[in-house]
Amino acid sequence: MTEHRLEVADVVREHGEEFLRQWGHTVSSPQRKALRDIVACRTAALGGHVEECDHCAHRRIAYNSCRNRHCPKCQSTARDQWLAERARELLPVPYCHVVFTIPQELAALVLQNQRVGYSLLFRAVSETLRQIAADARHLGAKIGFLAVLHTWSQNLLHHPHIHCVVPAGGLSPDGSRWIACRPNFFLPVRVLSRLFRGKLLAFLRHAFTEGKLKFFGQLADLAMPNPFHVWVRKLQRAEWVVYAKPPFGGPENVLKYLARYTHRVAISSSRLLSLDHGRVTFQWRDSRHSNQTKVMTLEAVEFIRRFLLHILPPGFVKIRHFGFLANRNRSSALDLCRQHLRASSNADRPAPTLTDEQPSAVERRCPICHAGILRIVEWLSANQILSRQQTHSLMDSIDSS
């Protein structure tokens, strides 16, 4: 029998009621739903299905997933399907990784205004990258890129930032050719940082004027115009962090790279080490000390509180496409990019496909014959699963007596 590995669901199952006694008055409906879904995921509570091998007819019962995007168990299938679609869109050029981060003082306001704050963050990032890239002093091209919102640090604190994966170049303003960026350089981070800061603060001022921002607790004083604008001016004087890696490789490497960032949740169960005496111990990476792997222990209630900081508003889109990768013109723009790239390289490189080294989008192989595919042949309700379990338990008792 396989030893049970500690999961986030175990922490919620054992200490969820204690957490709600302390913090229940602050928990939103989406956060409560996330807790319920995570506990029920892949248990009899959600029902199940019968899978049958199309080669050897082996059958097994599998529990249904909750499909909540914040559940650590439910991301692999969605990620693999998404990556298979992205594989067809990759260009035969190097790619860059750019990260935009906001100061911690501003993060507190964004946490209180998630839908507005995160939307403005995406807008500021998009406009900053496209404007600097379009400037002839830097690249002079129309770029396209994918942006992913993360709201956490490795220790589960609230730390909103956006990861952007960008082809290292773009289309000329008239669309007549592909313009590649300089080797080992994409765009100047200092220029990106200053423009990003200016844009986001301007958007926040406008949102304040229109009454779209709410202020609670320690930020309540900022609801008045004068304190708010003084606070914004302080943010204007601070240095904001934008990080840009040199181009990290071509399309063959991009799928593996994207898998690290697109469908992640605040913490995966693989990082959990123990749950003892109401305390959760987990691994984390300390970015301030050369990314050293360290161990942290939190009270279970505090662990759950931090986890819930990263539950996004319902329907909020955390992965977005911009520029020539925007949904409305992606297909035609990519065709144009490929035409120019083929002409410049005299080569027609096929789009990369998923390999064994990359996240697999292949259906599940039969664990018995290893040749067939497990396919769903029957759906079961929670009561049907319970009934079957009781029947099997009774048969096992009869056989052993």
C-alpha positions in Angstrom: 0.0 0.0 0.0 1.3 3.5 -0.9 2.0 5.7 2.0 -0.3 8.7 2.1 1.6 11.9 1.3 0.6 15.0 3.3 -1.6 17.4 1.3 -3.0 20.9 1.8 -6.4 19.1 2.1 -5.2 17.3 5.2 -4.4 20.6 6.9 -7.8 22.1 6.0 -9.6 18.9 7.0 -7.9 18.8 10.5 -7.8 22.5 11.3 -10.4 24.2 9.1 -13.0 24.5 11.9 -10.4 26.0 14.2 -9.5 28.5 11.5 -13.1 29.5 10.9 -13.6 30.0 14.6 -10.8 32.6 14.6 -11.2 34.1 11.1 -14.6 33.1 9.8 -15.9 36.7 10.0 -13.3 37.7 7.4 -13.7 34.7 5.0 -15.4 35.5 1.6 -17.7 33.1 -0.2 -15.0 32.2 -2.8 -12.6 31.4 0.0 -15.2 29.2 1.7 -15.9 27.4 -1.6 -12.2 26.8 -2.1 -11.9 25.3 1.3 -14.9 23.0 0.7 -13.6 22.0 -2.7 -10.1 21.2 -1.6 -11.3 19.0 1.2 -13.7 17.1 -1.1 -11.4 16.8 -4.1 -10.9 13.2 -5.2 -13.0 11.8 -2.4 -16.3 9.9 -2.4 -18.0 13.2 -1.6 -17.8 14.3 -5.2 -18.7 11.0 -6.7 -16.5 9.2 -9.2 -16.2 7.3 -12.4 -15.2 3.9 -13.7 -12.1 3.8 -16.0 -11.5 0.9 -18.3 -8.5 0.0 -20.4 -9.2 -0.2 -24.1 -6.6 -2.9 -24.4 -6.8 -5.3 -21.5 -10.2 -4.3 -20.1 -8.7 -3.6 -16.7 -11.2 -1.5 -14.6 -10.8 0.8 -11.7 -12.9 3.4 -9.8 -11.5 6.9 -9.6 -12.8 9.8 -7.6 -13.8 13.0 -9.3 -11.8 16.2 -9.0 -13.2 19.4 -7.7 -11.7 21.4 -10.6 -11.3 24.4 -8.5 -8.4 26.4 -10.0 -6.9 27.0 -6.5 -6.8 23.3 -5.6 -3.3 21.8 -5.7 -4.6 18.5 -7.1 -6.5 19.9 -10.0 -3.9 21.8 -12.0 -2.0 19.2 -14.0 -4.7 18.2 -16.4 -5.7 21.8 -17.1 -2.1 22.8 -17.5 -1.3 20.0 -20.0 -4.3 20.9 -22.1 -3.4 24.5 -22.1 0.3 23.8 -22.9 -0.7 21.6 -25.9 -2.6 24.6 -27.3 0.3 27.0 -26.7 2.7 24.6 -28.4 1.0 25.4 -31.7 1.5 29.1 -31.2 5.3 29.2 -30.4 7.6 31.0 -32.8 11.1 29.8 -33.8 12.9 32.6 -31.8 14.4 33.0 -28.3 12.0 33.9 -25.5 12.4 36.4 -22.6 11.0 36.3 -19.1 10.1 39.7 -17.5 8.7 40.0 -14.0 6.9 43.1 -12.7 6.5 43.6 -8.9 4.8 46.2 -6.8 5.9 47.6 -3.4 4.5 45.9 -0.3 2.7 49.1 0.7 0.7 49.1 -2.5 0.1 45.3 -2.2 -1.9 45.9 0.9 -4.3 48.2 -1.0 -4.5 45.7 -3.9 -5.4 43.0 -1.5 -8.4 45.0 -0.3 -9.4 45.8 -4.0 -8.4 42.6 -5.8 -10.6 42.8 -8.9 -9.8 46.4 -9.5 -6.2 46.3 -8.3 -5.1 43.1 -10.3 -6.8 44.4 -13.4 -4.9 47.7 -13.2 -1.7 45.8 -12.6 -2.3 43.8 -15.9 -3.1 47.0 -17.7 0.0 48.8 -16.5 2.3 45.9 -17.4 0.8 45.6 -20.9 1.0 49.2 -21.7 4.5 49.5 -20.4 6.0 46.6 -22.3 4.3 47.5 -25.6 5.2 51.2 -25.3 8.9 50.7 -24.6 9.1 47.9 -27.2 7.5 50.2 -29.8 10.1 53.0 -29.1 12.7 53.0 -31.9 15.4 53.8 -29.4 14.9 50.3 -27.8 13.3 47.8 -30.2 10.9 49.7 -32.5 8.5 46.7 -32.9 5.0 45.5 -32.0 5.5 42.7 -29.6 3.2 39.9 -28.3 3.4 38.3 -24.9 1.7 36.1 -22.3 1.3 37.4 -18.8 0.5 35.4 -15.6 -0.5 36.8 -12.3 1.0 35.4 -9.1 0.0 36.8 -5.7 2.3 34.9 -3.4 5.8 34.7 -2.1 7.4 31.4 -1.3 6.4 31.9 2.4 2.8 32.4 1.3 2.7 36.1 2.1 0.8 38.4 -0.2 3.3 39.5 -3.0 1.5 40.4 -6.2 3.6 40.2 -9.4 3.2 39.4 -13.0 5.4 37.0 -15.0 5.6 37.8 -18.8 6.9 35.4 -21.4 7.8 37.3 -24.5 9.2 36.3 -27.9 12.5 38.2 -28.3 11.4 40.5 -31.0 8.3 41.7 -32.9 6.8 43.0 -36.0 7.9 46.2 -37.6 5.3 49.1 -37.3 4.1 48.5 -40.9 4.1 44.7 -40.4 6.6 44.2 -43.2 9.3 42.4 -41.3 10.4 40.7 -38.1 12.7 42.8 -35.8 14.8 40.7 -33.5 16.1 42.1 -30.2 19.8 42.4 -29.5 21.6 39.2 -28.3 21.3 38.6 -24.6 19.2 41.7 -24.1 15.5 42.5 -24.4 14.5 45.9 -23.0 16.1 48.1 -20.3 14.7 47.3 -16.9 15.2 50.7 -15.4 13.1 52.3 -18.2 10.5 49.6 -17.8 10.4 50.2 -14.0 9.9 53.9 -14.2 7.2 53.8 -16.8 5.4 50.9 -15.0 5.4 52.8 -11.8 4.0 56.0 -13.4 1.3 54.1 -15.3 0.0 52.1 -12.4 0.0 55.0 -10.0 -1.9 57.1 -12.6 -4.5 54.3 -13.0 -4.9 54.2 -9.2 -5.4 57.9 -8.9 -8.1 57.7 -11.6 -9.8 54.7 -9.8 -9.7 56.7 -6.6 -11.3 59.7 -8.2 -14.1 57.5 -9.6 -14.7 55.9 -6.2 -13.6 52.5 -7.3 -11.3 51.9 -4.4 -12.2 50.7 -0.9 -10.1 51.2 2.3 -10.3 49.1 5.5 -8.4 48.7 8.7 -5.0 50.4 8.7 -5.7 51.9 5.3 -9.0 53.5 6.3 -7.4 57.0 6.5 -6.5 56.8 2.8 -10.2 57.1 1.9 -9.7 60.9 2.2 -8.2 62.7 -0.8 -5.3 64.4 0.9 -3.9 61.4 2.7 -4.3 59.3 -0.4 -2.4 61.6 -2.7 0.4 62.0 -0.1 0.6 58.3 0.1 0.8 57.9 -3.7 3.6 60.6 -3.9 5.7 58.5 -1.5 5.2 55.4 -3.8 6.2 57.6 -6.7 9.6 58.3 -5.1 10.3 54.6 -4.3 12.2 52.3 -6.6 10.0 49.5 -8.1 11.4 46.2 -9.1 11.2 44.9 -12.7 13.4 41.9 -13.5 14.2 40.7 -17.0 16.2 37.6 -17.8 18.2 37.4 -21.0 16.6 35.4 -23.7 16.5 31.9 -22.2 16.0 29.7 -25.3 13.8 28.8 -28.2 10.4 27.2 -28.4 11.8 23.8 -27.4 12.4 25.2 -23.9 9.3 27.4 -23.6 6.7 24.7 -22.7 8.7 23.5 -19.8 9.3 27.1 -18.7 5.6 28.0 -19.0 4.7 24.9 -16.9 6.5 26.5 -13.9 4.3 29.6 -13.9 0.9 29.2 -15.6 -1.2 26.8 -13.5 0.5 27.1 -10.1 -1.3 27.6 -6.8 0.1 29.3 -3.7 1.7 26.1 -2.5 1.8 22.6 -3.8 1.4 19.6 -1.6 4.9 18.4 -2.6 6.4 21.2 -0.5 4.7 20.1 2.7 6.9 18.2 5.1 4.8 17.5 8.2 1.7 18.4 10.2 2.3 17.8 13.9 0.6 19.3 17.0 -1.2 21.9 14.9 1.9 23.1 13.1 2.6 22.9 9.4 6.2 22.6 8.2 7.1 23.2 4.6 10.0 24.0 2.2 10.4 27.4 0.7 13.0 29.2 -1.4 14.5 32.3 0.0 15.0 34.7 -3.0 16.8 37.2 -0.8 19.6 34.7 0.0 20.5 33.2 -3.3 17.3 31.1 -3.6 18.4 28.9 -0.7 15.9 26.1 0.1 14.8 26.6 3.7 12.2 25.1 6.1 9.4 27.1 7.7 6.9 26.1 10.3 3.6 27.9 10.8 0.6 27.3 13.0 -2.0 25.4 10.9 -4.5 28.3 11.3 -1.9 30.8 10.1 -1.0 28.5 7.2 -4.7 28.4 6.1 -5.0 32.1 6.5 -2.0 32.7 4.2 -3.3 30.2 1.7 -6.6 32.0 1.4 -4.9 35.3 0.7 -4.4 34.0 -2.9 -8.0 33.0 -3.8 -8.8 35.1 -6.8 -12.2 36.7 -7.4 -14.7 34.5 -9.3 -14.1 34.7 -13.0 -11.0 36.7 -12.8 -8.6 35.8 -15.6 -5.1 35.2 -14.3 -3.5 34.3 -17.7 -3.7 36.9 -20.4 -2.4 37.5 -23.9 -1.4 40.9 -25.3 0.0 42.5 -28.5 0.0 40.2 -31.5 -0.8 37.3 -29.2 -4.1 38.9 -28.1 -7.1 36.6 -28.8 -8.7 38.9 -31.4 -5.9 38.7 -33.9 -3.6 36.0 -32.7 -3.9 33.5 -35.6 -3.4 36.0 -38.4 -0.5 37.8 -36.5 1.3 34.5 -35.9 1.0 33.5 -39.6 2.5 36.9 -40.5 5.4 36.4 -38.0 6.1 32.9 -39.3 6.2 34.2 -42.9 8.8 36.8 -42.0 10.8 34.4 -39.9 10.9 31.8 -42.6 12.0 34.4 -45.2 14.8 35.6 -42.9 16.0 32.1 -41.9 15.2 30.1 -45.1 13.9 27.4 -42.8 10.4 26.2 -41.9 10.7 24.9 -38.4 7.7 22.9 -37.2 6.0 23.9 -33.9 7.4 22.0 -30.9 5.4 19.2 -29.6 5.1 17.8 -26.0 7.8 15.3 -25.2 8.5 13.1 -22.2 10.7 15.8 -20.7 7.8 18.3 -21.0 4.5 18.2 -19.3 2.5 15.4 -20.9 -0.9 16.0 -22.5 -1.2 12.3 -23.3 -4.1 10.3 -21.8 -3.4 8.1 -18.8 -1.8 4.7 -19.6 -3.1 1.5 -18.1 -1.0 0.6 -15.1 -1.5 -3.1 -15.8 -0.7 -3.6 -19.5 1.0 -0.3 -20.1 -0.3 -0.5 -23.7 -3.9 0.6 -23.5 -5.5 3.9 -22.5 -7.8 4.3 -19.5 -11.2 5.6 -20.7 -14.2 6.6 -18.6 -17.0 4.1 -19.2 -19.4 4.9 -16.3 -20.1 7.8 -13.9 -20.9 7.1 -10.2 -22.7 9.2 -7.6 -21.4 9.5 -4.1 -24.0 7.1 -2.9 -23.1 4.5 -5.6 -19.4 4.7 -4.6 -20.3 4.2 -0.9 -22.5 1.3 -1.8 -19.7 -0.4 -3.8 -17.2 0.3 -1.1 -19.5 -1.4 1.5 -20.0 -4.3 -0.8 -16.3 -4.8 -1.4 -15.7 -4.5 2.4 -18.3 -7.1 3.1 -16.8 -9.5 0.5 -13.3 -9.0 2.0 -14.7 -9.9 5.4 -16.4 -13.0 4.1 -13.3 -14.1 2.3 -11.1 -13.6 5.4 -13.5 -15.4 7.8 
